[in-house]
Amino acid sequence: MTNVQLLLSIGIPSFMVLFAMLVSNTRADRLEKRMDSIDVKLVKLDDKLEALRASTRRDALEIMRNMTSLHERVAVVEARQK
């Protein structure tokens, strides 16, 4: 085996391993950026859902107040009819 053959038999696989590591690292970085982007979107979605929950609670309380007021008025009318 000549020196050139030995160099090629060691150099080519070593180069391919290094190249594969570089490609893998690049893909991992890209995946990490996408995950960060998704995380930001989920935080925004969570904020919107929390605002919706608060709005729904306010609406439910307002409906209950109105129903109580109407119930009291109906009770007064019923009491007058007796």
C-alpha positions as CSV (number, residue, x, y, z in Angstrom):
1,M,0.0,0.0,0.0
2,T,1.4,3.3,-1.0
3,N,1.4,6.5,1.1
4,V,-1.2,8.0,-1.2
5,Q,-3.5,5.0,-0.8
6,L,-3.1,5.1,3.0
7,L,-3.8,8.8,3.1
8,L,-6.9,8.4,1.0
9,S,-8.2,5.4,3.0
10,I,-7.9,7.4,6.2
11,G,-8.6,10.9,4.9
12,I,-11.8,10.3,3.0
13,P,-13.7,8.6,5.8
14,S,-12.4,11.2,8.3
15,F,-13.5,14.0,6.0
16,M,-16.9,12.4,5.6
17,V,-17.3,12.1,9.4
18,L,-16.4,15.7,9.9
19,F,-18.8,16.8,7.1
20,A,-21.6,14.7,8.6
21,M,-21.0,16.4,12.0
22,L,-21.1,19.8,10.4
23,V,-24.4,19.1,8.5
24,S,-25.9,17.6,11.7
25,N,-24.9,20.7,13.7
26,T,-26.4,23.0,11.1
27,R,-29.7,21.1,11.1
28,A,-29.8,21.1,14.9
29,D,-29.3,24.9,14.9
30,R,-32.1,25.3,12.4
31,L,-34.4,23.0,14.4
32,E,-33.6,25.0,17.6
33,K,-34.6,28.2,15.8
34,R,-37.8,26.7,14.7
35,M,-38.5,25.5,18.2
36,D,-37.9,28.9,19.6
37,S,-40.3,30.4,17.1
38,I,-42.9,27.9,18.1
39,D,-42.3,28.7,21.7
40,V,-42.9,32.4,21.1
41,K,-46.1,31.6,19.2
42,L,-47.3,29.4,22.1
43,V,-46.6,32.2,24.6
44,K,-48.7,34.6,22.5
45,L,-51.5,32.0,22.2
46,D,-51.4,31.5,25.9
47,D,-51.7,35.2,26.5
48,K,-54.7,35.4,24.1
49,L,-56.4,32.4,25.8
50,E,-55.9,34.0,29.3
51,A,-57.5,37.3,28.0
52,L,-60.4,35.3,26.6
53,R,-60.8,33.5,29.9
54,A,-60.9,36.8,31.8
55,S,-63.4,38.2,29.3
56,T,-65.6,35.1,29.7
57,R,-65.5,35.4,33.5
58,R,-66.5,39.1,33.3
59,D,-69.3,38.3,31.0
60,A,-70.5,35.4,33.2
61,L,-70.5,37.7,36.2
62,E,-72.4,40.4,34.4
63,I,-75.0,37.8,33.3
64,M,-75.3,36.6,36.9
65,R,-75.8,40.2,38.2
66,N,-78.5,40.8,35.6
67,M,-80.2,37.5,36.4
68,T,-80.2,38.3,40.1
69,S,-81.6,41.8,39.5
70,L,-84.4,40.3,37.3
71,H,-85.1,37.6,39.8
72,E,-85.5,40.2,42.5
73,R,-87.8,42.2,40.4
74,V,-89.9,39.1,39.6
75,A,-90.1,38.3,43.3
76,V,-91.4,41.8,44.0
77,V,-94.1,41.5,41.3
78,E,-95.1,38.0,42.6
79,A,-95.3,39.3,46.1
80,R,-97.6,42.2,45.0
81,Q,-99.9,39.7,43.2
82,K,-100.6,37.7,46.3
